[in-house]
Amino acid sequence: MKYIKANGFEDNELYYFEINERGAAYRQVSLGQEGCRVSIAPDFQLCETEVEIFDGDEEITPEAFEEVWHTAVEPYKNAWEETKRQYRPGTTVTGTIQMFYPQGVIIRLDGESYAVANDPVLRMHTPPAWMYPGYQVEGTVCGADESNFWIKLESCRVTGKRTDS
């Protein structure tokens, strides 16, 4: 992974990215006039295209990125701790596909709780017409992604039912 500090197009905008070798963003912090936005709930602000590096942008250390990241997600830590208490490993859960990230399929479990499922594995067992936001997913909690505040799911299946979310 590479870590980038990038200037925005507007004054006083800064972006911090964690990107892979192809420039796909995995985590992002956006700082601007509207405040701080992150690539996890509730903002879900993540660059959908390859991150381009321009003059004035700089590669930073993983530690520098983590410092910015931890400060940015601190307001969501209490909700994350509650989510982990609610969704223990081995629990069967039902949620709704919300979006697709490089890390996997993002599934809303309830108002403030999200999970991630393995995208290629889920696609192997799911009709293509069901791999869209709004379709219901059942799976088993297998852990927690402490970096992104997501519950990890395994043994997932898309039910074919659509929800109103």
N, C-alpha and C positions, 0 to 999 in steps of 0.2 A: 504494500500500500504506500501511496504518497500522500503528503499532507500539504495543502496549498492555502495561503492567505492571499485573497484576491480583492482588488479594488472594484467597487461597483461602478455603474455608469453614472449614478447620481453622486453628488457630494455627500460625504459622511456615510457611505455604504461600504461595508466590509463583508466578505464571505470567507468562511473557513470550510474547506472540503477535505474529506477523506476519499481518495479515489483509487481505483485499481489501475493496472497497467494499460488498460484501454481507455482510461479517462472517465469511467462510469463512477458516479458519486455513490458512496455507501452511507456517509453521514455528512450533514451540512448544518452550519450555523450561519444565519444571516443577521447582520446588525445594520440597522438603518433608522430613519426617522420614526418608523412605526414600532421600534423596539427590537427585541430579539425574537427570531423565529428559528425553529429547529426541524430536523427531518423526521422527528417522532411525533406522537400525539401530544398536544392537540393540533399542532401546526401542519405536520406532514409536508414541509417545504423541502423538496429535494429536486435538484436539477435533473430533468428528464433526458437531456442530451449529453453528449460527451463534454466534459469540462475542458474549455480551452484556456490556455495560459497566455496572458498578454504581458506586454512590457509593464513593469511595476508590480506584477504579481510575484510572489516568492514562495519557494518551497520552505516549509517549516518542519521542525522536529515532531515526531509523534507525541512527545511530552507537551510541547506547546499547544498542539491541537487538543489533547486531552484536558489540559487546563481550561481552555475556552469551552470545550464541550461540557465538562462537569459543572462549570458555572452556569451555562445556559440551561441545563436540564434540572438543576437543583430545585426549581419551583414544582417539579413534577414527581419528586422523589417520594413524598408521602403517599401519593396515589399509587405509585409503583409498589411500595411496600405493602399496601393493602391488597393490591392485585395478587401479589405472590402469596399472601395468606389465604386468599380466596381460591386460588387455582393451584392446588398441590399436585405434585407428580402422581400419575396414575389415575387422575380424575378424567372422566369423559366429559367433553364440552361440546357445545354447539355455538357457532358464530356465523358471520356473514363476510364473504369476500369484500374487501374494501378497495384494494389496489395491489399492484405488483411492483415489488422493489427488487433490486439486485440480490438482496438477502433471501427473498422468497415471497410467498403469497401472504399479504397482510390481512388478517381476519379480525373483525371487531367482535369481541365477546360480549361486552356490555358498554355502557356509556363511556368509561374511561379506561377500559381494559382491552388490550390488543394482543394478538398472537401472531406467530410466523410459522408457516408450513413450507416444506421443501417443494418448490415449484415443479422441477422435472418429475419427481416421484408422483406428485398429485396429478400431473398431466397424463402420466402413463395409465392411470386408472379412471380417467374422467373423460366423458365425451367433450369434444372441443366446444360445443354450444353451451356448456355449463361453466366454462372457465372465464367467467366475467363477474365484475362487481355485482353484488346483490344476491348471488347464489349462496345457499346455506352449506356449511361445512361442519362435519363432525370429526372429532379427533381426540387423542389422548395426550394429556399434559406430560411432557418428558423432561422439562427443565425450564430455565429462564435465561433470556438474553439480557444480561445486566447492563450492557452498553446501550441498547436501544429501548429498554424497558418493555420487552415483549415476552410473553409466555411462548415457549417452544412446544410445538405439537408434532406428534408422529401418528402413524396409522390413520391418516386422514382420508376422508372420502367426501366428495361433493354429493349432496343428496338429490339434486335436481330441483329442489324447492327454491323459489325466489322469495325474498323478504322485501319489506317496504323501505329499508334503510337507504 
